[in-house]
Amino acid sequence: MAKGAYYAGMATAPQVKPADFLTPFQNMLSNLREDSIRKAKEIEAEKKADQKFVLSEQDKLNEITTQTAFDSSLASLDIANAKFKENLNQQFNNANVLFNTGQIDKSGLKAMNAN
């Protein structure tokens, strides 16, 4: 009788599936891969933005220094001086924005303002 009850119980008991150890590791590796791809894209975007910023600053400096209609009159010197001051002010503000967003530290801000 005990043997029959055992087999009857096994027939009606819920079937236990074997433990799946592989899927959690696959999910973890997939998440790590996605994170590394996302970080690489963010770094690339930051580099492109930095290059664009540097090029725009160089263009502004070239615009000021290579004016073709530059004569030695006081009016043109005043214009050049005003443009130079405006450029310096803009560079100072850009450096402050970079510092406030955490992209540069105090020494970087000091270096940018010194230049």
A tleap script that builds the chain and sets N, CA, C and O, in Angstrom:
source leaprc.protein.ff14SB
mol = sequence {
  NMET ALA LYS GLY ALA TYR TYR ALA GLY MET
  ALA THR ALA PRO GLN VAL LYS PRO ALA ASP
  PHE LEU THR PRO PHE GLN ASN MET LEU SER
  ASN LEU ARG GLU ASP SER ILE ARG LYS ALA
  LYS GLU ILE GLU ALA GLU LYS LYS ALA ASP
  GLN LYS PHE VAL LEU SER GLU GLN ASP LYS
  LEU ASN GLU ILE THR THR GLN THR ALA PHE
  ASP SER SER LEU ALA SER LEU ASP ILE ALA
  ASN ALA LYS PHE LYS GLU ASN LEU ASN GLN
  GLN PHE ASN ASN ALA ASN VAL LEU PHE ASN
  THR GLY GLN ILE ASP LYS SER GLY LEU LYS
  ALA MET ASN ALA CASN
}
set mol.1.N position { 0.809 -1.185 0.000 }
set mol.1.CA position { 0.000 0.000 0.000 }
set mol.1.C position { 0.867 1.270 0.000 }
set mol.1.O position { 0.543 2.243 -0.681 }
set mol.2.N position { 1.938 1.255 0.745 }
set mol.2.CA position { 2.794 2.433 0.835 }
set mol.2.C position { 3.428 2.739 -0.515 }
set mol.2.O position { 3.590 3.900 -0.893 }
set mol.3.N position { 3.783 1.676 -1.236 }
set mol.3.CA position { 4.386 1.871 -2.532 }
set mol.3.C position { 3.385 2.497 -3.500 }
set mol.3.O position { 3.758 3.374 -4.280 }
set mol.4.N position { 2.166 2.082 -3.471 }
set mol.4.CA position { 1.129 2.623 -4.349 }
set mol.4.C position { 0.830 4.080 -4.032 }
set mol.4.O position { 0.618 4.888 -4.936 }
set mol.5.N position { 0.812 4.416 -2.730 }
set mol.5.CA position { 0.549 5.799 -2.324 }
set mol.5.C position { 1.693 6.714 -2.764 }
set mol.5.O position { 1.471 7.856 -3.166 }
set mol.6.N position { 2.919 6.193 -2.682 }
set mol.6.CA position { 4.089 6.985 -3.110 }
set mol.6.C position { 3.984 7.324 -4.593 }
set mol.6.O position { 4.160 8.481 -4.974 }
set mol.7.N position { 3.701 6.345 -5.423 }
set mol.7.CA position { 3.602 6.578 -6.854 }
set mol.7.C position { 2.398 7.447 -7.201 }
set mol.7.O position { 2.457 8.252 -8.131 }
set mol.8.N position { 1.319 7.287 -6.463 }
set mol.8.CA position { 0.135 8.128 -6.699 }
set mol.8.C position { 0.454 9.575 -6.341 }
set mol.8.O position { 0.032 10.496 -7.041 }
set mol.9.N position { 1.189 9.777 -5.266 }
set mol.9.CA position { 1.572 11.133 -4.858 }
set mol.9.C position { 2.518 11.767 -5.870 }
set mol.9.O position { 2.399 12.952 -6.181 }
set mol.10.N position { 3.446 10.987 -6.377 }
set mol.10.CA position { 4.387 11.504 -7.375 }
set mol.10.C position { 3.679 11.869 -8.676 }
set mol.10.O position { 4.082 12.801 -9.371 }
set mol.11.N position { 2.645 11.145 -8.992 }
set mol.11.CA position { 1.917 11.419 -10.230 }
set mol.11.C position { 1.135 12.726 -10.124 }
set mol.11.O position { 0.962 13.436 -11.115 }
set mol.12.N position { 0.666 13.036 -8.924 }
set mol.12.CA position { -0.133 14.256 -8.766 }
set mol.12.C position { 0.700 15.452 -8.288 }
set mol.12.O position { 0.210 16.581 -8.308 }
set mol.13.N position { 1.921 15.231 -7.868 }
set mol.13.CA position { 2.765 16.330 -7.371 }
set mol.13.C position { 3.176 17.236 -8.531 }
set mol.13.O position { 3.318 16.765 -9.659 }
set mol.14.N position { 3.369 18.529 -8.266 }
set mol.14.CA position { 3.813 19.420 -9.340 }
set mol.14.C position { 5.221 19.026 -9.790 }
set mol.14.O position { 6.063 18.610 -8.995 }
set mol.15.N position { 5.433 19.170 -11.065 }
set mol.15.CA position { 6.727 18.804 -11.615 }
set mol.15.C position { 7.724 19.934 -11.350 }
set mol.15.O position { 7.442 21.088 -11.673 }
set mol.16.N position { 8.856 19.626 -10.781 }
set mol.16.CA position { 9.896 20.602 -10.461 }
set mol.16.C position { 10.869 20.657 -11.630 }
set mol.16.O position { 11.426 19.642 -12.047 }
set mol.17.N position { 11.055 21.837 -12.133 }
set mol.17.CA position { 11.971 22.011 -13.250 }
set mol.17.C position { 13.380 22.199 -12.698 }
set mol.17.O position { 13.547 22.719 -11.595 }
set mol.18.N position { 14.375 21.789 -13.437 }
set mol.18.CA position { 15.746 21.986 -12.967 }
set mol.18.C position { 16.080 23.483 -12.909 }
set mol.18.O position { 15.553 24.277 -13.688 }
set mol.19.N position { 16.951 23.847 -11.985 }
set mol.19.CA position { 17.340 25.252 -11.810 }
set mol.19.C position { 18.076 25.761 -13.051 }
set mol.19.O position { 18.889 25.051 -13.644 }
set mol.20.N position { 17.777 26.989 -13.423 }
set mol.20.CA position { 18.405 27.610 -14.586 }
set mol.20.C position { 19.454 28.606 -14.094 }
set mol.20.O position { 19.119 29.714 -13.673 }
set mol.21.N position { 20.710 28.210 -14.150 }
set mol.21.CA position { 21.796 29.071 -13.688 }
set mol.21.C position { 22.382 29.912 -14.819 }
set mol.21.O position { 23.055 30.910 -14.561 }
set mol.22.N position { 22.140 29.529 -16.040 }
set mol.22.CA position { 22.763 30.184 -17.177 }
set mol.22.C position { 22.106 31.522 -17.538 }
set mol.22.O position { 22.805 32.479 -17.871 }
set mol.23.N position { 20.785 31.597 -17.477 }
set mol.23.CA position { 20.070 32.798 -17.893 }
set mol.23.C position { 20.450 34.039 -17.085 }
set mol.23.O position { 20.651 35.090 -17.693 }
set mol.24.N position { 20.561 33.987 -15.755 }
set mol.24.CA position { 20.956 35.205 -15.028 }
set mol.24.C position { 22.335 35.712 -15.445 }
set mol.24.O position { 22.540 36.923 -15.531 }
set mol.25.N position { 23.274 34.818 -15.704 }
set mol.25.CA position { 24.603 35.243 -16.140 }
set mol.25.C position { 24.559 35.845 -17.549 }
set mol.25.O position { 25.255 36.818 -17.840 }
set mol.26.N position { 23.741 35.258 -18.409 }
set mol.26.CA position { 23.593 35.818 -19.752 }
set mol.26.C position { 22.991 37.223 -19.682 }
set mol.26.O position { 23.427 38.128 -20.394 }
set mol.27.N position { 21.989 37.395 -18.821 }
set mol.27.CA position { 21.371 38.717 -18.665 }
set mol.27.C position { 22.374 39.720 -18.106 }
set mol.27.O position { 22.408 40.869 -18.546 }
set mol.28.N position { 23.190 39.299 -17.142 }
set mol.28.CA position { 24.179 40.183 -16.549 }
set mol.28.C position { 25.209 40.605 -17.598 }
set mol.28.O position { 25.555 41.784 -17.678 }
set mol.29.N position { 25.695 39.670 -18.394 }
set mol.29.CA position { 26.662 39.990 -19.439 }
set mol.29.C position { 26.055 40.901 -20.503 }
set mol.29.O position { 26.722 41.803 -21.011 }
set mol.30.N position { 24.807 40.663 -20.833 }
set mol.30.CA position { 24.123 41.511 -21.808 }
set mol.30.C position { 24.000 42.941 -21.283 }
set mol.30.O position { 24.219 43.895 -22.029 }
set mol.31.N position { 23.652 43.093 -20.009 }
set mol.31.CA position { 23.542 44.420 -19.412 }
set mol.31.C position { 24.900 45.117 -19.369 }
set mol.31.O position { 24.982 46.317 -19.630 }
set mol.32.N position { 25.958 44.389 -19.047 }
set mol.32.CA position { 27.300 44.980 -19.022 }
set mol.32.C position { 27.718 45.439 -20.409 }
set mol.32.O position { 28.307 46.509 -20.559 }
set mol.33.N position { 27.418 44.641 -21.418 }
set mol.33.CA position { 27.755 44.994 -22.790 }
set mol.33.C position { 26.999 46.252 -23.224 }
set mol.33.O position { 27.581 47.144 -23.842 }
set mol.34.N position { 25.708 46.325 -22.902 }
set mol.34.CA position { 24.910 47.501 -23.260 }
set mol.34.C position { 25.422 48.754 -22.548 }
set mol.34.O position { 25.458 49.832 -23.141 }
set mol.35.N position { 25.818 48.616 -21.278 }
set mol.35.CA position { 26.363 49.748 -20.531 }
set mol.35.C position { 27.669 50.233 -21.148 }
set mol.35.O position { 27.885 51.438 -21.275 }
set mol.36.N position { 28.534 49.310 -21.529 }
set mol.36.CA position { 29.812 49.717 -22.113 }
set mol.36.C position { 29.597 50.386 -23.464 }
set mol.36.O position { 30.305 51.341 -23.785 }
set mol.37.N position { 28.653 49.920 -24.257 }
set mol.37.CA position { 28.346 50.549 -25.544 }
set mol.37.C position { 27.793 51.950 -25.323 }
set mol.37.O position { 28.170 52.885 -26.030 }
set mol.38.N position { 26.903 52.103 -24.347 }
set mol.38.CA position { 26.316 53.413 -24.051 }
set mol.38.C position { 27.390 54.389 -23.585 }
set mol.38.O position { 27.409 55.545 -24.008 }
set mol.39.N position { 28.291 53.922 -22.708 }
set mol.39.CA position { 29.359 54.798 -22.219 }
set mol.39.C position { 30.300 55.203 -23.343 }
set mol.39.O position { 30.745 56.350 -23.397 }
set mol.40.N position { 30.604 54.277 -24.235 }
set mol.40.CA position { 31.477 54.594 -25.368 }
set mol.40.C position { 30.832 55.646 -26.267 }
set mol.40.O position { 31.515 56.546 -26.755 }
set mol.41.N position { 29.519 55.540 -26.489 }
set mol.41.CA position { 28.822 56.529 -27.303 }
set mol.41.C position { 28.825 57.894 -26.622 }
set mol.41.O position { 28.978 58.916 -27.291 }
set mol.42.N position { 28.656 57.924 -25.290 }
set mol.42.CA position { 28.675 59.190 -24.559 }
set mol.42.C position { 30.049 59.845 -24.643 }
set mol.42.O position { 30.150 61.057 -24.834 }
set mol.43.N position { 31.101 59.051 -24.501 }
set mol.43.CA position { 32.464 59.581 -24.580 }
set mol.43.C position { 32.728 60.138 -25.971 }
set mol.43.O position { 33.326 61.206 -26.107 }
set mol.44.N position { 32.294 59.436 -26.994 }
set mol.44.CA position { 32.484 59.898 -28.379 }
set mol.44.C position { 31.728 61.195 -28.618 }
set mol.44.O position { 32.244 62.102 -29.272 }
set mol.45.N position { 30.506 61.294 -28.094 }
set mol.45.CA position { 29.728 62.524 -28.254 }
set mol.45.C position { 30.405 63.696 -27.545 }
set mol.45.O position { 30.417 64.811 -28.066 }
set mol.46.N position { 30.963 63.452 -26.366 }
set mol.46.CA position { 31.677 64.504 -25.644 }
set mol.46.C position { 32.913 64.958 -26.420 }
set mol.46.O position { 33.206 66.151 -26.487 }
set mol.47.N position { 33.633 64.005 -27.001 }
set mol.47.CA position { 34.823 64.361 -27.783 }
set mol.47.C position { 34.440 65.223 -28.983 }
set mol.47.O position { 35.107 66.215 -29.278 }
set mol.48.N position { 33.365 64.843 -29.675 }
set mol.48.CA position { 32.924 65.623 -30.829 }
set mol.48.C position { 32.509 67.028 -30.414 }
set mol.48.O position { 32.822 68.000 -31.102 }
set mol.49.N position { 31.803 67.137 -29.287 }
set mol.49.CA position { 31.384 68.459 -28.802 }
set mol.49.C position { 32.595 69.302 -28.435 }
set mol.49.O position { 32.621 70.501 -28.712 }
set mol.50.N position { 33.599 68.690 -27.814 }
set mol.50.CA position { 34.821 69.418 -27.458 }
set mol.50.C position { 35.557 69.890 -28.704 }
set mol.50.O position { 36.034 71.024 -28.751 }
set mol.51.N position { 35.653 69.030 -29.712 }
set mol.51.CA position { 36.328 69.415 -30.950 }
set mol.51.C position { 35.596 70.556 -31.644 }
set mol.51.O position { 36.224 71.478 -32.165 }
set mol.52.N position { 34.278 70.494 -31.650 }
set mol.52.CA position { 33.480 71.547 -32.267 }
set mol.52.C position { 33.689 72.864 -31.523 }
set mol.52.O position { 33.801 73.920 -32.146 }
set mol.53.N position { 33.742 72.802 -30.195 }
set mol.53.CA position { 33.966 73.999 -29.388 }
set mol.53.C position { 35.332 74.603 -29.681 }
set mol.53.O position { 35.458 75.815 -29.860 }
set mol.54.N position { 36.348 73.760 -29.729 }
set mol.54.CA position { 37.703 74.245 -29.991 }
set mol.54.C position { 37.780 74.884 -31.373 }
set mol.54.O position { 38.387 75.944 -31.533 }
set mol.55.N position { 37.177 74.256 -32.363 }
set mol.55.CA position { 37.192 74.814 -33.715 }
set mol.55.C position { 36.457 76.151 -33.784 }
set mol.55.O position { 36.905 77.067 -34.473 }
set mol.56.N position { 35.343 76.269 -33.083 }
set mol.56.CA position { 34.612 77.536 -33.107 }
set mol.56.C position { 35.420 78.635 -32.438 }
set mol.56.O position { 35.406 79.782 -32.886 }
set mol.57.N position { 36.129 78.288 -31.361 }
set mol.57.CA position { 36.975 79.284 -30.701 }
set mol.57.C position { 38.130 79.697 -31.606 }
set mol.57.O position { 38.483 80.876 -31.654 }
set mol.58.N position { 38.715 78.758 -32.313 }
set mol.58.CA position { 39.797 79.083 -33.236 }
set mol.58.C position { 39.289 79.976 -34.374 }
set mol.58.O position { 39.978 80.906 -34.793 }
set mol.59.N position { 38.094 79.691 -34.864 }
set mol.59.CA position { 37.522 80.518 -35.925 }
set mol.59.C position { 37.299 81.953 -35.446 }
set mol.59.O position { 37.555 82.907 -36.182 }
set mol.60.N position { 36.826 82.096 -34.221 }
set mol.60.CA position { 36.608 83.439 -33.679 }
set mol.60.C position { 37.933 84.190 -33.556 }
set mol.60.O position { 38.022 85.372 -33.890 }
set mol.61.N position { 38.939 83.502 -33.082 }
set mol.61.CA position { 40.240 84.143 -32.945 }
set mol.61.C position { 40.812 84.527 -34.312 }
set mol.61.O position { 41.370 85.612 -34.474 }
set mol.62.N position { 40.670 83.639 -35.282 }
set mol.62.CA position { 41.142 83.936 -36.636 }
set mol.62.C position { 40.376 85.107 -37.243 }
set mol.62.O position { 40.954 85.928 -37.955 }
set mol.63.N position { 39.098 85.183 -36.965 }
set mol.63.CA position { 38.284 86.283 -37.486 }
set mol.63.C position { 38.789 87.624 -36.943 }
set mol.63.O position { 38.826 88.621 -37.664 }
set mol.64.N position { 39.167 87.633 -35.697 }
set mol.64.CA position { 39.641 88.883 -35.092 }
set mol.64.C position { 41.019 89.255 -35.611 }
set mol.64.O position { 41.277 90.419 -35.919 }
set mol.65.N position { 41.900 88.276 -35.710 }
set mol.65.CA position { 43.293 88.581 -36.050 }
set mol.65.C position { 43.545 88.768 -37.538 }
set mol.65.O position { 44.557 89.360 -37.911 }
set mol.66.N position { 42.663 88.286 -38.395 }
set mol.66.CA position { 42.920 88.369 -39.842 }
set mol.66.C position { 41.889 89.221 -40.562 }
set mol.66.O position { 41.398 88.835 -41.623 }
set mol.67.N position { 41.564 90.348 -40.009 }
set mol.67.CA position { 40.625 91.242 -40.681 }
set mol.67.C position { 41.343 91.924 -41.840 }
set mol.67.O position { 42.445 92.450 -41.680 }
set mol.68.N position { 40.711 91.909 -42.996 }
set mol.68.CA position { 41.352 92.498 -44.179 }
set mol.68.C position { 41.208 94.013 -44.207 }
set mol.68.O position { 42.077 94.703 -44.740 }
set mol.69.N position { 40.139 94.535 -43.650 }
set mol.69.CA position { 39.904 95.980 -43.700 }
set mol.69.C position { 40.434 96.640 -42.430 }
set mol.69.O position { 39.766 97.500 -41.857 }
set mol.70.N position { 41.609 96.252 -41.992 }
set mol.70.CA position { 42.172 96.796 -40.761 }
set mol.70.C position { 43.137 97.920 -41.112 }
set mol.70.O position { 44.162 97.699 -41.755 }
set mol.71.N position { 42.799 99.108 -40.686 }
set mol.71.CA position { 43.727 100.211 -40.886 }
set mol.71.C position { 44.165 100.726 -39.529 }
set mol.71.O position { 43.708 100.228 -38.501 }
set mol.72.N position { 45.024 101.694 -39.513 }
set mol.72.CA position { 45.619 102.135 -38.253 }
set mol.72.C position { 44.865 103.287 -37.603 }
set mol.72.O position { 45.404 103.945 -36.713 }
set mol.73.N position { 43.662 103.538 -38.017 }
set mol.73.CA position { 42.912 104.624 -37.403 }
set mol.73.C position { 42.435 104.213 -36.008 }
set mol.73.O position { 42.340 103.028 -35.691 }
set mol.74.N position { 42.143 105.210 -35.194 }
set mol.74.CA position { 41.697 104.942 -33.833 }
set mol.74.C position { 40.353 104.224 -33.814 }
set mol.74.O position { 40.104 103.409 -32.926 }
set mol.75.N position { 39.495 104.510 -34.767 }
set mol.75.CA position { 38.177 103.869 -34.803 }
set mol.75.C position { 38.312 102.366 -35.028 }
set mol.75.O position { 37.643 101.569 -34.369 }
set mol.76.N position { 39.179 101.985 -35.963 }
set mol.76.CA position { 39.340 100.552 -36.223 }
set mol.76.C position { 40.020 99.856 -35.043 }
set mol.76.O position { 39.726 98.695 -34.755 }
set mol.77.N position { 40.927 100.559 -34.358 }
set mol.77.CA position { 41.538 99.976 -33.160 }
set mol.77.C position { 40.508 99.784 -32.057 }
set mol.77.O position { 40.548 98.798 -31.321 }
set mol.78.N position { 39.589 100.731 -31.949 }
set mol.78.CA position { 38.523 100.587 -30.960 }
set mol.78.C position { 37.622 99.400 -31.295 }
set mol.78.O position { 37.193 98.666 -30.404 }
set mol.79.N position { 37.341 99.219 -32.572 }
set mol.79.CA position { 36.513 98.083 -33.002 }
set mol.79.C position { 37.230 96.767 -32.694 }
set mol.79.O position { 36.632 95.830 -32.166 }
set mol.80.N position { 38.512 96.715 -33.030 }
set mol.80.CA position { 39.283 95.496 -32.764 }
set mol.80.C position { 39.357 95.231 -31.262 }
set mol.80.O position { 39.247 94.085 -30.824 }
set mol.81.N position { 39.540 96.279 -30.482 }
set mol.81.CA position { 39.601 96.138 -29.035 }
set mol.81.C position { 38.269 95.628 -28.486 }
set mol.81.O position { 38.253 94.767 -27.607 }
set mol.82.N position { 37.162 96.146 -28.992 }
set mol.82.CA position { 35.847 95.703 -28.538 }
set mol.82.C position { 35.612 94.232 -28.882 }
set mol.82.O position { 35.087 93.471 -28.070 }
set mol.83.N position { 36.013 93.841 -30.107 }
set mol.83.CA position { 35.857 92.433 -30.494 }
set mol.83.C position { 36.728 91.528 -29.627 }
set mol.83.O position { 36.315 90.436 -29.239 }
set mol.84.N position { 37.930 91.996 -29.332 }
set mol.84.CA position { 38.840 91.209 -28.492 }
set mol.84.C position { 38.265 91.051 -27.085 }
set mol.84.O position { 38.302 89.961 -26.515 }
set mol.85.N position { 37.733 92.139 -26.529 }
set mol.85.CA position { 37.119 92.069 -25.200 }
set mol.85.C position { 35.913 91.136 -25.201 }
set mol.85.O position { 35.719 90.361 -24.265 }
set mol.86.N position { 35.110 91.215 -26.251 }
set mol.86.CA position { 33.929 90.344 -26.365 }
set mol.86.C position { 34.341 88.877 -26.421 }
set mol.86.O position { 33.716 88.021 -25.795 }
set mol.87.N position { 35.413 88.595 -27.186 }
set mol.87.CA position { 35.906 87.231 -27.295 }
set mol.87.C position { 36.428 86.739 -25.943 }
set mol.87.O position { 36.146 85.611 -25.539 }
set mol.88.N position { 37.179 87.574 -25.259 }
set mol.88.CA position { 37.685 87.186 -23.939 }
set mol.88.C position { 36.551 86.926 -22.966 }
set mol.88.O position { 36.583 85.959 -22.205 }
set mol.89.N position { 35.547 87.796 -22.995 }
set mol.89.CA position { 34.400 87.622 -22.112 }
set mol.89.C position { 33.663 86.323 -22.411 }
set mol.89.O position { 33.234 85.624 -21.493 }
set mol.90.N position { 33.515 86.000 -23.694 }
set mol.90.CA position { 32.834 84.774 -24.083 }
set mol.90.C position { 33.641 83.534 -23.648 }
set mol.90.O position { 33.070 82.549 -23.180 }
set mol.91.N position { 34.959 83.596 -23.806 }
set mol.91.CA position { 35.797 82.480 -23.370 }
set mol.91.C position { 35.708 82.299 -21.851 }
set mol.91.O position { 35.667 81.173 -21.355 }
set mol.92.N position { 35.680 83.403 -21.130 }
set mol.92.CA position { 35.533 83.340 -19.680 }
set mol.92.C position { 34.199 82.703 -19.297 }
set mol.92.O position { 34.145 81.851 -18.410 }
set mol.93.N position { 33.127 83.116 -19.966 }
set mol.93.CA position { 31.809 82.536 -19.680 }
set mol.93.C position { 31.761 81.057 -20.044 }
set mol.93.O position { 31.159 80.265 -19.319 }
set mol.94.N position { 32.386 80.670 -21.160 }
set mol.94.CA position { 32.424 79.255 -21.546 }
set mol.94.C position { 33.186 78.429 -20.515 }
set mol.94.O position { 32.783 77.314 -20.186 }
set mol.95.N position { 34.289 78.979 -20.007 }
set mol.95.CA position { 35.055 78.275 -18.985 }
set mol.95.C position { 34.221 78.109 -17.720 }
set mol.95.O position { 34.276 77.065 -17.070 }
set mol.96.N position { 33.455 79.128 -17.373 }
set mol.96.CA position { 32.600 79.024 -16.188 }
set mol.96.C position { 31.503 77.986 -16.375 }
set mol.96.O position { 31.161 77.268 -15.436 }
set mol.97.N position { 30.957 77.905 -17.569 }
set mol.97.CA position { 29.933 76.886 -17.841 }
set mol.97.C position { 30.533 75.486 -17.691 }
set mol.97.O position { 29.921 74.605 -17.088 }
set mol.98.N position { 31.733 75.287 -18.242 }
set mol.98.CA position { 32.391 73.985 -18.123 }
set mol.98.C position { 32.661 73.644 -16.657 }
set mol.98.O position { 32.521 72.492 -16.247 }
set mol.99.N position { 33.047 74.643 -15.878 }
set mol.99.CA position { 33.313 74.410 -14.454 }
set mol.99.C position { 32.017 74.099 -13.714 }
set mol.99.O position { 31.983 73.191 -12.884 }
set mol.100.N position { 30.958 74.837 -14.001 }
set mol.100.CA position { 29.687 74.635 -13.303 }
set mol.100.C position { 29.043 73.303 -13.644 }
set mol.100.O position { 28.304 72.746 -12.831 }
set mol.101.N position { 29.312 72.784 -14.837 }
set mol.101.CA position { 28.756 71.480 -15.208 }
set mol.101.C position { 29.647 70.328 -14.765 }
set mol.101.O position { 29.292 69.162 -14.939 }
set mol.102.N position { 30.806 70.651 -14.194 }
set mol.102.CA position { 31.684 69.607 -13.675 }
set mol.102.C position { 32.608 69.001 -14.710 }
set mol.102.O position { 33.225 67.969 -14.444 }
set mol.103.N position { 32.723 69.603 -15.873 }
set mol.103.CA position { 33.577 69.052 -16.916 }
set mol.103.C position { 35.050 69.386 -16.676 }
set mol.103.O position { 35.936 68.668 -17.140 }
set mol.104.N position { 35.308 70.468 -15.955 }
set mol.104.CA position { 36.678 70.806 -15.580 }
set mol.104.C position { 36.705 71.137 -14.095 }
set mol.104.O position { 35.676 71.469 -13.507 }
set mol.105.N position { 37.880 71.044 -13.496 }
set mol.105.CA position { 38.009 71.363 -12.080 }
set mol.105.C position { 38.583 72.769 -11.928 }
set mol.105.O position { 38.724 73.506 -12.904 }
set mol.106.N position { 38.913 73.129 -10.673 }
set mol.106.CA position { 39.393 74.485 -10.412 }
set mol.106.C position { 40.690 74.791 -11.154 }
set mol.106.O position { 40.868 75.894 -11.672 }
set mol.107.N position { 41.589 73.818 -11.205 }
set mol.107.CA position { 42.855 74.067 -11.906 }
set mol.107.C position { 42.612 74.245 -13.408 }
set mol.107.O position { 43.277 75.062 -14.044 }
set mol.108.N position { 41.676 73.500 -13.975 }
set mol.108.CA position { 41.337 73.669 -15.379 }
set mol.108.C position { 40.715 75.022 -15.659 }
set mol.108.O position { 41.003 75.648 -16.680 }
set mol.109.N position { 39.859 75.474 -14.748 }
set mol.109.CA position { 39.246 76.801 -14.894 }
set mol.109.C position { 40.310 77.888 -14.815 }
set mol.109.O position { 40.293 78.848 -15.585 }
set mol.110.N position { 41.239 77.721 -13.868 }
set mol.110.CA position { 42.321 78.697 -13.724 }
set mol.110.C position { 43.166 78.755 -15.004 }
set mol.110.O position { 43.522 79.834 -15.475 }
set mol.111.N position { 43.476 77.591 -15.549 }
set mol.111.CA position { 44.310 77.520 -16.755 }
set mol.111.C position { 43.602 78.161 -17.940 }
set mol.111.O position { 44.217 78.902 -18.707 }
set mol.112.N position { 42.298 77.877 -18.094 }
set mol.112.CA position { 41.552 78.451 -19.219 }
set mol.112.C position { 41.455 79.967 -19.086 }
set mol.112.O position { 41.580 80.683 -20.079 }
set mol.113.N position { 41.237 80.456 -17.887 }
set mol.113.CA position { 41.139 81.898 -17.703 }
set mol.113.C position { 42.483 82.575 -17.837 }
set mol.113.O position { 42.557 83.726 -18.267 }
set mol.114.N position { 43.553 81.875 -17.473 }
set mol.114.CA position { 44.887 82.445 -17.617 }
set mol.114.C position { 45.254 82.580 -19.088 }
set mol.114.O position { 45.919 83.538 -19.483 }
set mol.115.N position { 44.820 81.618 -19.899 }
set mol.115.CA position { 45.120 81.680 -21.331 }
set mol.115.C position { 44.340 82.789 -21.971 }
set mol.115.O position { 44.453 83.007 -23.177 }
savepdb mol mol.pdb
quit
